[in-house]
Amino acid sequence: MQVSEVLLTGDELPVTALSTVCRQQLCKLLDPPDPMGKDWCLLAVQLGLADKVSLLDAAGSSSSRTAKLLDEWARDKSSGIGK
């Protein structure tokens, strides 16, 4: 077996492969509202999940909107980290 046969590119690596620490850091960075809009909402738009923003926003401030967004994105089997 060749190494190239088992390696995955970033586009192929599923979002579920993100470590817990990485997810926590993303949530820490993207959960607080940003005056320039560089937060979880922009990520949702870039991932093609803009229609989920109001649903995720209604989740309440006690839960991480970024984590919920990543969970939602992970449901799409073509969700590669590089995308």
Phi and psi in degrees as GROMACS dihedral restraints (atoms count N, CA, C in turn):
[ dihedral_restraints ]
;  ai    aj    ak    al  type     phi  dphi    fc
    3     4     5     6     1   -86.9    20    10
    4     5     6     7     1   147.3    20    10
    6     7     8     9     1   -58.7    20    10
    7     8     9    10     1   -39.2    20    10
    9    10    11    12     1   -62.7    20    10
   10    11    12    13     1   -19.0    20    10
   12    13    14    15     1   -78.0    20    10
   13    14    15    16     1   -20.8    20    10
   15    16    17    18     1  -110.9    20    10
   16    17    18    19     1    -7.7    20    10
   18    19    20    21     1   -81.0    20    10
   19    20    21    22     1   145.3    20    10
   21    22    23    24     1  -118.3    20    10
   22    23    24    25     1   140.7    20    10
   24    25    26    27     1   -81.7    20    10
   25    26    27    28     1   168.8    20    10
   27    28    29    30     1   -58.1    20    10
   28    29    30    31     1   -36.4    20    10
   30    31    32    33     1   -63.5    20    10
   31    32    33    34     1   -30.6    20    10
   33    34    35    36     1   -90.1    20    10
   34    35    36    37     1   -21.7    20    10
   36    37    38    39     1   -71.7    20    10
   37    38    39    40     1   120.3    20    10
   39    40    41    42     1   -70.9    20    10
   40    41    42    43     1   153.3    20    10
   42    43    44    45     1   -60.3    20    10
   43    44    45    46     1   -25.3    20    10
   45    46    47    48     1   -67.4    20    10
   46    47    48    49     1   -13.0    20    10
   48    49    50    51     1   -80.1    20    10
   49    50    51    52     1    -9.7    20    10
   51    52    53    54     1   -63.4    20    10
   52    53    54    55     1   135.5    20    10
   54    55    56    57     1   -70.3    20    10
   55    56    57    58     1   162.1    20    10
   57    58    59    60     1   -59.9    20    10
   58    59    60    61     1   -41.5    20    10
   60    61    62    63     1   -63.2    20    10
   61    62    63    64     1   -42.1    20    10
   63    64    65    66     1   -63.1    20    10
   64    65    66    67     1   -45.2    20    10
   66    67    68    69     1   -60.8    20    10
   67    68    69    70     1   -41.7    20    10
   69    70    71    72     1   -63.4    20    10
   70    71    72    73     1   -40.0    20    10
   72    73    74    75     1   -66.5    20    10
   73    74    75    76     1   -42.1    20    10
   75    76    77    78     1   -60.4    20    10
   76    77    78    79     1   -43.9    20    10
   78    79    80    81     1   -63.0    20    10
   79    80    81    82     1   -41.4    20    10
   81    82    83    84     1   -62.0    20    10
   82    83    84    85     1   -38.3    20    10
   84    85    86    87     1   -79.6    20    10
   85    86    87    88     1   -36.7    20    10
   87    88    89    90     1  -102.1    20    10
   88    89    90    91     1   -17.2    20    10
   90    91    92    93     1   -68.2    20    10
   91    92    93    94     1   -43.9    20    10
   93    94    95    96     1   -65.5    20    10
   94    95    96    97     1   135.7    20    10
   96    97    98    99     1   -59.3    20    10
   97    98    99   100     1   138.9    20    10
   99   100   101   102     1  -112.2    20    10
  100   101   102   103     1   131.0    20    10
  102   103   104   105     1   -60.2    20    10
  103   104   105   106     1   -24.8    20    10
  105   106   107   108     1   -94.2    20    10
  106   107   108   109     1     2.7    20    10
  108   109   110   111     1    81.8    20    10
  109   110   111   112     1    12.6    20    10
  111   112   113   114     1   -89.5    20    10
  112   113   114   115     1    71.9    20    10
  114   115   116   117     1  -141.4    20    10
  115   116   117   118     1  -162.1    20    10
  117   118   119   120     1   -61.3    20    10
  118   119   120   121     1   -29.3    20    10
  120   121   122   123     1   -64.8    20    10
  121   122   123   124     1   -43.4    20    10
  123   124   125   126     1   -64.5    20    10
  124   125   126   127     1   -40.0    20    10
  126   127   128   129     1   -60.3    20    10
  127   128   129   130     1   -42.4    20    10
  129   130   131   132     1   -58.6    20    10
  130   131   132   133     1   -43.5    20    10
  132   133   134   135     1   -63.9    20    10
  133   134   135   136     1   -45.0    20    10
  135   136   137   138     1   -66.4    20    10
  136   137   138   139     1   -27.1    20    10
  138   139   140   141     1   -87.4    20    10
  139   140   141   142     1    -1.7    20    10
  141   142   143   144     1    80.0    20    10
  142   143   144   145     1    22.1    20    10
  144   145   146   147     1  -114.8    20    10
  145   146   147   148     1    29.8    20    10
  147   148   149   150     1   -58.4    20    10
  148   149   150   151     1   -30.8    20    10
  150   151   152   153     1   -68.5    20    10
  151   152   153   154     1   -12.8    20    10
  153   154   155   156     1   -93.9    20    10
  154   155   156   157     1    -8.5    20    10
  156   157   158   159     1   -57.8    20    10
  157   158   159   160     1   -48.7    20    10
  159   160   161   162     1   -65.4    20    10
  160   161   162   163     1   -36.9    20    10
  162   163   164   165     1   -64.8    20    10
  163   164   165   166     1   -45.6    20    10
  165   166   167   168     1   -69.1    20    10
  166   167   168   169     1   -35.2    20    10
  168   169   170   171     1   -67.1    20    10
  169   170   171   172     1   -31.1    20    10
  171   172   173   174     1   -75.2    20    10
  172   173   174   175     1    -6.4    20    10
  174   175   176   177     1   -65.7    20    10
  175   176   177   178     1   -17.4    20    10
  177   178   179   180     1    99.3    20    10
  178   179   180   181     1   156.7    20    10
  180   181   182   183     1   -77.9    20    10
  181   182   183   184     1   -11.4    20    10
  183   184   185   186     1   -79.5    20    10
  184   185   186   187     1   -15.7    20    10
  186   187   188   189     1  -114.4    20    10
  187   188   189   190     1   151.6    20    10
  189   190   191   192     1   -75.0    20    10
  190   191   192   193     1   120.1    20    10
  192   193   194   195     1   -69.7    20    10
  193   194   195   196     1   -34.5    20    10
  195   196   197   198     1   -64.4    20    10
  196   197   198   199     1   -43.6    20    10
  198   199   200   201     1   -62.7    20    10
  199   200   201   202     1   -42.3    20    10
  201   202   203   204     1   -65.5    20    10
  202   203   204   205     1   -37.3    20    10
  204   205   206   207     1   -64.2    20    10
  205   206   207   208     1   -44.7    20    10
  207   208   209   210     1   -63.1    20    10
  208   209   210   211     1   -38.6    20    10
  210   211   212   213     1   -63.7    20    10
  211   212   213   214     1   -42.4    20    10
  213   214   215   216     1   -63.6    20    10
  214   215   216   217     1   -44.0    20    10
  216   217   218   219     1   -64.6    20    10
  217   218   219   220     1   -35.7    20    10
  219   220   221   222     1   -64.7    20    10
  220   221   222   223     1   -21.7    20    10
  222   223   224   225     1   -66.7    20    10
  223   224   225   226     1   -23.1    20    10
  225   226   227   228     1   -83.1    20    10
  226   227   228   229     1   116.1    20    10
  228   229   230   231     1   -63.2    20    10
  229   230   231   232     1   -18.3    20    10
  231   232   233   234     1   -95.4    20    10
  232   233   234   235     1    14.0    20    10
  234   235   236   237     1   -78.3    20    10
  235   236   237   238     1    94.1    20    10
  237   238   239   240     1   -98.1    20    10
  238   239   240   241     1   144.5    20    10
  240   241   242   243     1   -58.8    20    10
  241   242   243   244     1   -36.1    20    10
  243   244   245   246     1   -70.7    20    10
  244   245   246   247     1   -10.6    20    10
